[in-house]
């Protein structure tokens, strides 16, 4: 694995862990009412999406092992460029329905599996 790839994978792992920490013990209603939490979560998703985009650009073989890589990059683009289209319910679903699988994929890549 390329050194840059390992760094990007670690960035993804750290951002995902931060998201989990930000929302731990919180509800969707809490999320909707807390602008700071929403901003923090969205920023970490931007980092995840950018790291996946960079991996895809310079290490497509590794990127192919990240499930939903295209959707991750698209989600990042919406967060950055379509800020007026962000749906809190969708972000919450991504946190709970997709982030655990991403963390698993990244963990496997970092462990060399």
Residue pairs with C-beta under 8 A, 6 or more apart in sequence:
1 59
1 62
1 109
1 112
2 58
2 59
2 62
4 54
4 58
4 59
5 55
5 58
5 59
5 62
6 110
8 51
8 52
8 54
8 55
9 51
9 55
9 62
9 106
9 109
9 110
10 110
11 47
11 48
11 51
12 47
12 48
12 51
12 52
12 102
12 106
13 103
13 106
13 107
13 110
15 44
15 45
15 47
15 48
15 51
16 44
16 48
16 99
16 102
16 103
16 106
17 103
18 40
18 44
19 41
19 44
19 45
19 95
19 99
20 95
20 99
22 37
22 40
22 41
22 44
23 31
23 37
23 41
23 95
26 34
26 37
28 88
28 89
28 92
30 37
31 37
31 38
31 41
31 88
31 91
31 92
32 38
32 88
38 88
38 91
41 91
41 95
42 79
42 86
42 91
45 75
45 76
45 79
45 91
45 94
46 76
46 79
46 80
48 72
48 76
48 102
49 72
49 73
49 75
49 76
49 77
49 79
50 76
52 63
52 66
52 69
52 72
52 73
52 76
53 73
53 76
55 62
55 63
55 66
55 69
56 63
56 69
56 73
62 109
63 69
65 105
65 108
65 109
66 72
66 102
66 105
66 106
66 109
67 101
67 102
67 105
68 98
68 101
68 102
72 102
75 94
78 85
78 86
79 86
